[in-house]
Amino acid sequence: MSRSSDERPLARNCTATRAGDRAAVEPLAALVAVLAVGAALGLYVVALDDASPERERPAAEATLDRIEPEVTVGGIVDPERLDHVEPIHPNAVVELEAGGRTWRLSGAEPPGTEGTRESAGVAVAQRSVTVRTGPGRNAHGRLLAVVRR
């Protein structure tokens, strides 16, 4: 009887019957391992997505970034300078509120300022600023931008 080099006689008390049976894994353990690896990959993808920078800046924030330096002198917003600002986006409204007064710079009709949260079609951004309310008088105010998408 001839034997290949891989085949060895089995011991009498050995439970293995073939060489292929040595690497067998219980089905439940394999399923748990696959689920653990899948969950780990899912968490990694979520963390990676949250860590990536936003490619598109919100329109309301970009509007405030453009308007604020144009109306600010020495760190204080001057409402009279709103009249000299270049035209803004047609669907944008910028409001300055301080001392019970409101100044508005509008590209067109106001898109609505329901609260300060973004809705499906309206982006809202606001910043606290110091506003010149008169000669030598300043008040705490709010610069608000609302842009309809």
C-alpha positions in Angstrom: 0.0 0.0 0.0 1.5 3.3 -1.0 1.0 6.6 0.9 1.7 10.2 0.0 3.8 12.3 2.4 0.6 14.2 3.6 -1.2 11.1 4.7 -0.2 9.7 8.1 -1.8 6.9 9.9 -4.3 8.0 12.5 -3.8 7.3 16.2 -6.4 5.1 17.8 -7.7 7.8 20.2 -7.4 10.7 17.7 -10.7 12.5 16.9 -9.5 14.0 13.6 -10.3 11.9 10.5 -8.8 14.0 7.7 -6.3 16.8 7.3 -9.1 19.3 6.2 -11.0 18.8 9.4 -8.3 20.5 11.5 -9.3 24.1 10.6 -13.0 23.8 11.2 -14.7 26.6 13.2 -18.0 26.5 14.9 -20.7 28.3 12.8 -21.8 30.5 15.7 -18.3 31.7 16.5 -17.7 32.5 12.8 -21.0 34.5 12.7 -20.1 36.5 15.8 -16.7 37.3 14.3 -18.2 38.5 11.0 -20.7 40.7 12.9 -17.9 42.2 15.1 -15.8 43.0 12.0 -18.8 44.5 10.2 -19.7 46.7 13.2 -16.2 47.9 13.6 -16.0 48.8 9.9 -19.4 50.6 10.2 -18.2 52.7 13.2 -15.0 53.5 11.3 -16.9 54.8 8.3 -19.2 57.0 10.5 -16.2 58.4 12.3 -14.3 59.1 9.1 -17.4 60.8 7.6 -17.8 63.1 10.6 -14.1 64.0 10.5 -14.1 65.1 6.9 -14.3 68.9 6.3 -17.4 70.3 4.8 -16.8 71.2 1.2 -19.7 73.7 0.9 -19.9 76.5 3.4 -23.4 77.5 4.5 -24.6 80.4 2.5 -25.7 82.5 5.5 -22.3 82.1 7.2 -20.6 83.2 3.9 -22.8 86.2 3.7 -22.0 87.3 7.2 -18.3 86.7 6.5 -18.5 89.1 3.6 -20.8 91.8 5.1 -19.3 92.1 8.6 -15.9 93.5 7.6 -17.6 96.0 5.3 -19.7 97.5 8.1 -17.2 97.2 11.0 -14.8 100.0 11.9 -12.4 99.4 14.8 -14.4 96.4 16.0 -17.7 98.3 16.1 -20.5 97.9 13.6 -21.7 101.2 12.1 -25.3 100.9 10.8 -24.7 103.8 8.4 -22.2 101.7 6.5 -25.0 99.3 5.5 -26.0 101.8 2.8 -22.6 101.5 1.2 -22.3 97.7 1.0 -22.2 96.1 -2.4 -25.4 94.3 -3.5 -25.8 91.0 -1.8 -27.4 87.8 -3.1 -31.0 88.3 -4.4 -32.4 85.8 -1.9 -30.5 87.2 1.1 -31.4 89.6 3.9 -29.0 91.0 6.5 -30.4 92.6 9.6 -28.7 94.5 12.3 -30.5 94.8 15.7 -29.3 96.9 18.6 -30.9 99.3 21.2 -34.4 98.5 20.0 -33.7 99.5 16.4 -33.4 97.4 13.3 -31.5 98.1 10.1 -32.0 95.9 7.1 -29.9 95.2 4.0 -31.9 93.2 1.5 -31.2 91.7 -1.9 -34.9 91.3 -2.6 -37.9 90.3 -0.5 -37.2 89.0 3.0 -37.2 85.2 3.0 -38.5 85.0 6.6 -36.6 84.7 9.8 -38.6 82.1 11.8 -36.2 81.5 14.7 -32.6 80.9 14.2 -32.7 77.3 12.9 -32.1 76.2 9.4 -35.1 74.8 7.6 -35.2 72.9 4.3 -35.0 76.1 2.2 -33.7 78.8 4.5 -30.2 79.1 6.0 -29.8 81.4 9.0 -26.6 82.6 10.7 -26.1 85.2 13.4 -23.3 86.9 15.4 -23.2 89.0 18.5 -21.6 92.4 17.7 -21.1 95.8 19.2 -23.1 98.5 17.4 -22.6 102.2 17.3 -26.0 103.7 18.2 -24.9 107.3 18.4 -21.9 109.6 18.8 -19.8 107.9 21.6 -22.5 105.4 22.4 -22.4 101.7 21.7 -24.8 98.8 22.4 -24.8 95.1 22.3 -26.5 93.9 19.1 -27.0 91.1 16.7 -26.0 90.7 13.0 -28.3 88.2 11.3 -28.2 86.8 7.8 -31.0 84.8 6.2 -30.6 83.2 2.8 -33.2 81.3 0.9 -31.7 78.5 -1.2 
